Amino acid sequence: MKISLPNDAKTVLIGVSGGADSMALLDLTRHQGVKIIVAHVNYKKRETAERDQKYVEDYCEKYQLKFNLFIANQPHEGNFQDWARVVRYQFFKRLYDEYKCDYLLIAHQQDDALETYLFKKERGSIGDSLAIEMQTTIYGMKVFRPLLNFYKIELREYCANNNIFFGDDESNFKTTYARNKIRIDEIGKMNFEDKKALVQKMWDEEAVWQTKIQNILNLYNKTKAVNHCTIEDFSSLSLEDRIIYLFYYLKDATPNFHKKLSKSRLEDLANQIVSNPNVEIPLQNNISLFRNYSRIYIGKKESNLAYAYTIENRESLVTPYFKVASNGNKNQGIFIEDSDFPLTVRNALPGDKVILKVGHKKIARLFIDKKIPKQERWTWPVLVNQNGTILLITGLYKNYIRKSLQSNVYVIK
């Protein structure tokens, strides 16, 4: 039995639990002529944890390999497996950087790939692949899995034939976790031919999946180039493809947040976007997903805190929201009389109305008629004279009495 490593793998970090898979990987890698750094995590959750640690330590001592131990028995909340994975990879990352490793080797094998495939199918998970990928990047580490072409039984036989001690984690035989249930009740009951047939089915579906993903990524790359997606392009996708598209968009724009989104939540986001011409959907912190009529994009949520600036004369003024100047575009200007001072430039307030030739119109209605995105309405500048009359809403409205007069003050958004 032999494994192949990338050509640029000179120094490798190996996560070794003490089980058959990782001990076989450690021994197979030792014959590759690369520098090996060994990492072992002891969670202190079972009686046999000390035994497994000793197997790894003894092997490293025998072959003079660098052994690194992390005791992870600190208090934690929530799902243990999720927490353990984070702790484990944080430990790997520290060693990976410290020893300037080229790759992190992980002992996932063919049974693990089938388990992941069935787990993702059962949950309707979305991601780059239906199975476990041979090479990925985690926390900036290049992760390589050399054992994906071997079955667990082959690795156990390898250890037995080469007198390599290993331990079985008894928690893997409990159906408390969904993955364990799949491992025991489904994969554990398959014979070798059943597994081979499932592997072939997995890779056939993976080929179809990759074609689907590439088509969606083509649209996503178009989105990245202009920082938005058109509703026309988004609506042309099937519901499943809209969900996948949003997964990739959120994955880039909100790191780690996309992991918290279930398929049903992504479906809800997709439906909100299609059914609402102007909607803001908060995601995390001050980041929101927007649809503003024809555009879909992710951006910062604007604060709705009021602002107001007083202007005593026709001097220039620059603020975070607008600037006042003596020249500009026609739709940014208005004629101001001396009696209008002091002027106020502020954001629109609830109940604001503008005067028309006949009657009035609420600014809120004006924003809707002009299709102004919701998050832009909070900071859109409104020019008011000392009597409280709205004279100008930049680009949207001019007091009809002043329209025919030469503009002498410009409020530029």
N, C-alpha and C positions, 0 to 999 in steps of 0.2 A: 504494500500500500504506500502510495506517495502523494504528496500534495504539491501544488504549484503556487508560488508567491509572485507578486508583481516584481518586475526587474529592478525597480528602484527601492525595494525593501531591503535596507541594510541593517537597520535597528528596528526591532518590532516589540511592542508591548502585547502580552497575552493575558487575557482575563482567564484565570484558572480557578474553578470552583472546587476541584477535587473529584468531580464526577468523571465517568468514562470518556465522555466527549472531549472535555477540556484537557484531560490528562493525555489522551491520544493526540490531540492537537499539539500539546507541548512537546511530546516525544517526536512526532513527525517533523515539527519545525526545527528541532534540535539538529536534525540531519540535513538541514538546508544551508548550513554554514552562515547563518545570520546572527547578529548580536540579539540576545533575548533578555527582556525585562519581564519578570513575572509579577502579576498583581492578584492578590487573593483578598476577598472580603468575607469576614466572619460576622454574621448577624446575631450570633448567640441565641438563636431561637429554637434549637433542637440539640439533643444530647450528642448526636453524631457530628456536630459542627467542629468539635475539637479534633476528632478523628480525621476529617477531610482536610483540615488545615495542616495536620501533621503529614499527611500523604504528600501534599504540595511542598511543604518545607523540606521533607526528606529527599524528595526528587531533586529539588534545587541544590541541596547540599551535596548530593551525590555527583551532580554534573556541574557544580560550581556556577550556578545561575543566580542572578540577582533576584532575591525574593522580597516583595513588599507586601506588608499586611495592613489592612484597615479594619478596626473593630467598629462595627456599625450597630451599636445597641442603644443609641440614644432614643428618648421618647419621640413618638411621632403620632400624627392623626391621619385618619382616612385609610385608603387602600394600601396595604403593606407592600404589595408587589410594585405598585406605581412609585411609592416612596423609595423602595429598595433600588429600583432601577436608576432613579435620579442620583441617589447617594453613590451608587456603584460607578456611574459614568463620571460623576464629579471627581471621584478618586482616580479613575483612569486618566482623566484630562490633566490632573496635576502631574502624574507620572509621565504622561506622554510629552508634556512640555519640559519637564525637568530633565528627562533623558534624551530629549530631541529625537523622538521616535518618528519613523517614517509611516508606520501603520499600527493600528490596534487590531489584533487578531481575535475573533470571537468564534466559539466552537459550535455555532448553529449547524445542524446537519439536515439531511433530507426529511426526516420525520418532523423536525421543527418547522421546515418549510410547508409541509402538508398541514400541520397544526395551525400555522398562521393563515394559510389559504382558507381552511374551513372556518376558522374564527372570524376572518374578515367577511366571508360570504354570509355567515350566520348573522353578523351584526350590521351588514350592509355598509361596511367601512369604506372610506374613500382615501385614496393615496396614490403614490407614484406607481405602485406595483401591487398585484394581488398576492404575491408571495414574499419571501425574504430575498432581498437583493444581495448579490455577491459582494458588491462594494457600495458603500454609502459614506456620508459625512455626518458625524454627530459631534456637536460642541467644537467644531473646527478640526476634529480628528478624522483622518482617513481610516475608515473601518473596512476590514477585509474578512471574508468568511470562507476559508479554504476547504471546509468540509461539506459543502452543500451538495456534492455529488455522492456522498456516502450515507448509508442508513445507520441508525443507531446500533443495530445488531452487529454490523461490520466493525464498528469502533470498539464495542465490547470484546469482540473476538480478538481484535488487534491488541488490546490491553492484556487479555489473558495469554495470548501467544508470546507476548514480549515481557511478561512478568512485571507489568505496571500496575501498581496498586491503585484502586479507585473506590470511591464510596457512592452509595445511592442515597439521594436526598428523599427521605420517606415522605416529606410533604408533597412531593410530586405525584404520589399515589392516592392523594385525597382529592375528592371531587368538589372541594369547597370553592375553587376558582373555576371559571368558565373554561379556561384553556386546559386545565387538568382534566375536566370532564370530557373534552374533545379528545385529548391524548389517550385517556383510558377507555372511554366508551365507544369511540369511533376508530381511531388509528390503531389502538391496542388490539382490536379484534380483527384487523386486516391481516391477511397473509401477504407474502412477498409480491405475488402477482397482482393482488388488489392494490397494493401501494404503487406498483409500477404503472398500473392503469390510471390511478388517480393523479400521479405525477404528470402523465401525458395529457390528461384532461386539464390540469392546472396550467401547463405551458401553452396549450391551445387557447384557453381563455385569456391567458396573459398576452398572447399575440394580438387578439382582438382588442383587449383593453388598451394596449400601448398605441394602437392605431387611433382609438377613440381619444385617448389623452393627447396625442400629437395634434389632432384636429382642433381640440379645445385650446391647447397651448399656442397654436397659430393665432387664434383670436386673442388670447391673453397677451401675447407679444405685441400685437397691434394696439391693445389697450395701453400697455406700458409705454409705447412710443408717444402717445398723446395724453396719457394720464387719465383717460376715461374710456368707457365703452358706450357705444350708442345703443339706445333701447331697441333699435331695429335689429342690430346684430344679436343682442341678448335674446330677444323674442323669437329669433329664428332657430334657437336651440331647443331641443327637447327638454322636458323638466329635469331628467337625469343629468343631461349635459349642462344645464344651468347650475345645478348643484355642484358639479365638478368644477365648473368655471369659478364659482364663488369660493370654493375651497382653495383654489390656487391663488386667487386674488387676495383673500384674507390671510393666507399663509405668508405671503410676502409683506403685506401691509401691516399686519398685526402679529408679529412673531409670538408663538406659543398660544395665542388666543384661539386660533383656528382649531386647536386640539380639543377645546372645550365645546365645540359645536357638533351636535349630533346631526345625523342625516335629516331628521325631521325639522330641526332648527334651520338648517340650510335651505330646506324646501320652503319653510315659512318665509325666510328672507327673500327667496326667489319670487314667491307669490306676491309679497308686498311690493316688490320693485315693479312687477308687471302691472299690478292692479292700481297703483297710486302714481299719478303723473308727477307729484312733487312730495317727496317723503324723506325724512331723516331718521335713520335707525341707529341709535347709540350702540357702540360695540364695546369699547373699553376706554377708561380714562376719558380723554376729550376727543377720541376718535369716533367718527360716525360713518356709516354707509349712506350715501345720498343717491336719490334719483331726482334730477331736476329736469323734468320734461323729457328731452331727448337724450340726456346724458346720465350715465351711472358712474360714480366714482367714490373713492374713500378719501376723507379729509378730516381736518380738525373741526370740531364743533365750535362755532363762534359763541362768545359770551353775550348774553343779553343784558348786561349791565348798561345802564343809561350813560350817555356822555353829552356834554353841552359845552360849547366854546363861545365866548362873547367876543364880538368884533366891534371896536369903537370907531374905526375908520377904514379907509380902503387899502391899508397896508397888507402885504402878503402874510400868510399864515400856513404852517405845515404841521399836521397832526398825524397820528397813526391811522386815521380813518379817511382823511381828505386833505386837500390843500386849497387855499384861497389865493387867487392870482388875478392880475389885471388883464389877462388874455387867456384864451382857451377855445374849445370847440363851441359851436353855436348852441348846442343843447346843454352845455354846462354853464351858460351865462344868463344873467338877468340885469335889467336896468334898476339901479338902486338910487333913491333920492336921499338927500341929507336927512330928511325927517324920518327915514327908516332906521337910522342908527339910535342906539346900539343894536346890531344884528346878533342873532344867535344861530349857530349851526349845531344841530343835535341829531340824534337818531329819532326815528319815528316812534311815536307814543300811542298806546291804545286810545282809540277814539279820535285820532287826528283825521281832519277832513280838509279837502282842498276845494276852493271856490271855482265853479265852472260858469260858463255863460248862462247856463240854466241849472240852478240847483247846486248841490255839493256831491262829492264822492269821498268815501273813506279811503285813506291811504292803503289800508289792508286790501281793499278791493282793487286799487290801482296796481299794487304789487302782483296780484293774481292775474289781472288782465294783461300785464306786461311780461308775465311769466318770469318773475324775478325769483331765483332760488331762495328757499326759506332761510338758509344760513347767511345769506347776503343781506336780508332785510333788516337784521339787527343793527347793522352798521351803515346802512345807506344814508347819506347826509341829506338833511332837510334844513333849508334856509328860512328863518322866521324873522320878521321885523319887530321893532319894539312894541308894537301893538298886538303881537301874537299871530299876525297874518302869515300864512305860509306863502312865500314868494317863489320858491324854487325847490324842486326835488330833482337833483342832478340827473339829466338824461331822460326823465320821465314826465316832468310837469313844470310849466311856467304859469305864473299868475296871468290870466288872460288879458288883464288891463295893460301889462307891461310887455306883452309878446311882440308888439310892433315897434318897440323902442330899442335903441342901440344898447346892447349889453355893456356894462362897465365893471361888473364884478363876476368872477367865475369861480364856481365851487367844483373842484375836480376830484372825483372819487379815487 
